[in-house]
Amino acid sequence: MEKNDIIDLLNEDFRRELMASMIYTQNSFIMKECDPSRVTESIAVDEMRHMWWLADLITKRGGKPTMKHEELDFGGEDKKGMLQRQIDLESTGIERYTYQMKIIDDEEVVGVLEHILAEEKRHRKEFKERLDNLK
């Protein structure tokens, strides 16, 4: 895979992590002080760390991280909707990172994506547990 193609994929990942961090931060503010709010806030910080790692990979390969993103969907006004949206974002990330690890031939990039993937799986599990506890 060409370096520019890898940069493009990483920039899309960077934008998705940016969106997730903003959505999770906003949702943690709106949820009443509770376990799902605290978990969402903590995971927002993880997503910001993922952005840092992705930005490092992008810049090392001569690219520039982009902050352009689509309109944000917070999942509604209730905890169930917010948590479901967060689960959906994590599921999309899991699918993307799993696929990218198969097509990218850069060992450093794959190593970072493996680490992010493991965290995304944990995040999805945490959100699913909180959603199940609300039902």
Secondary structure, DSSP 8 states (H G I E B T S, - for coil): --HHHHHHHHHHHHHHHHHHHHHHHHHHHHS-SSHHHHHHHHHHHHHHHHHHHHHHHHHHTT--------------SSHHHHHHHHHHHHHHHHHHHHHHHHH---HHHHHHHHHHHHHHHHHHHHHHHHHHHH-
